[in-house]
Amino acid sequence: MPHFVYMLRCAGNRIYTGYAVDVEARFEQHKSGKGAKFTKAFPPECILRKFELPSYEQALRLEARIKKLAREQKELLAGGDDAIAAELLAGLNETLEEKSARERKERRAVKTCNKTAKTCDEKAKTCDKTVKTCEKKLRDKRKRLKESVQDA
């Protein structure tokens, strides 16, 4: 059974995003005032776009992703921007195991990066100490040279 995520144009030029198995029936519910609180306050005018997905979980993930978009991105998506759609649909098929493996890999990469940064910081401190030591030796040498010139 297919699952759908849909986008509606509502009163006040607002966009509503929802999930349904039957988008047209759900749209009629929204129009009759029996849908979501949002569509009671801002009655729907038309269906802007709908996405068919093979599973309930994927549909809910897509709905959540769309709801997090900025208004401008929602407008582009509703208008048929396939680049945004492709970006949103990417990774929806990821299983929990794949997601866990990807997150572990990302954490390891961050940990490695942090270790590298720490090593670089330590090297920079050592370098700073070396520079300070050299500067001190140079000052001392100049001072001794100046004193020897004055003594002569």
N, C-alpha and C positions, 0 to 999 in steps of 0.2 A: 504494500500500500504506500503510495507516495505521500510525502509530507511537504508542506509549503510554508514559506516565509513570504509575507506580502507587505507592500507599502501602500498606504492610502493617502490621498490628498484630503485634508480636512478643512473645516471652516477656519478662517484667519490665515490661510495659506500654510497651515501646519502639516507635518508629515507624521503619520502613525505607522509603526511597524509591529507586525504580529505574526503568530503561528496559527495554522489551521490545516486540517486534512481536506476540507472543502472551502476554498477561498470565497466563492460566490455566496454560499450559504452564510459564511461568517460575515461577509460584507453586508448582507441583508440584516443580520442580527445587529451589527453596528448601526445601520441606518434606522432601525426600529427603536434604538435606544437601549437594547438589551445586551450590548457588547461591553467593552471596557469603559471605565470611568472617563478616560480621556475622550473617547468618541461620544460620550453623552454630553460632555462640555463643548466639544468641537466636532459636530456631526460630519461624517465622511461624505465626500463629494464623488470620488472616483477611485478605482484601483490604479495605482501608478505602475507597479511592477510586482511580479511574483517569481519566486525561485522554487523549483521542484528539487527535493532532496530525497535520497533513498531511506534515510532513517530519522527517527524522532530526535535522537541525540544531535545529529548533524544540523537539523533544522533549528534546534534551540541554540546551538553554538553560533550559527549564522545570525539568528535574530539578536543575540547578545552583542555580536560584533557590530551589526548595523546600528543598534541603539547607542553604541559608544562613539559613533562617528560625529563629526562636527556637522552643523546644518548644511554648509556648502557641499560637503562630501555626500550627504544624503540626497541633496538636490541633484547632483551629478549622477549618482547611482540610480535614482528614480527616473532620470532622463535617459537612461540606457548606457551609461559609461561602463563599458566592459572591462576596462583596466582596473577600476575599483572593484568591480564584481569578481574578477579573477583573483585579486589580492585577498579579498574576503573569503573566497571559497577555498583558497590554498590552505592545506593543512586540516581541513574538516574531516578527512578520512583517517587522520592519525589516531591510532589506537592508544589506549592508556599506557600500554607497555612502550610504544614508540615515543609517546610524549615523555614518559619517565626517563627513557634512554637519552632523548634529546636534551632534557633538562640537566641530567647528570653530566653529559658532555659539555654543556654550557658552563656548569659550575666548575668543572675541572679546568676549562679554558680560562675562566676568571681567576681561579686560584693560581694557575701558572702565570698569568699576567701579573697578578699581585706579587708573586715571588720575584718575578723579573724586575718589577718596579722597585721592590725592596732592595734587591741586589744593586740596582742602579743607584739608589739613594745612598747605600753604603759606600759604593765606589766614589760617588761624588763627595761624600764626607771625607774619605781618605784623600782624595785629590785636593780638596780644600785645605786639609791639614798640611799636605805637602807644599802647596802654594804658600801658605802662611809661614811654614818653616823656611822656605827659600827666601821669602821676603825679609824675614827676621835676619837670616844669615847675610843677606845683601846689605841691610841697614847696618849691621855690626861691622861688616867689612868696610863700608863707606866711612863709618865712624872712626875705625882704626886708621884708615888711610888718611883721613882728615887730621887726626891726632899726630900721625907720623910726619905729615907735611908741616904742621905747626911747630913740632919739636925741632925740625931741621932748620 
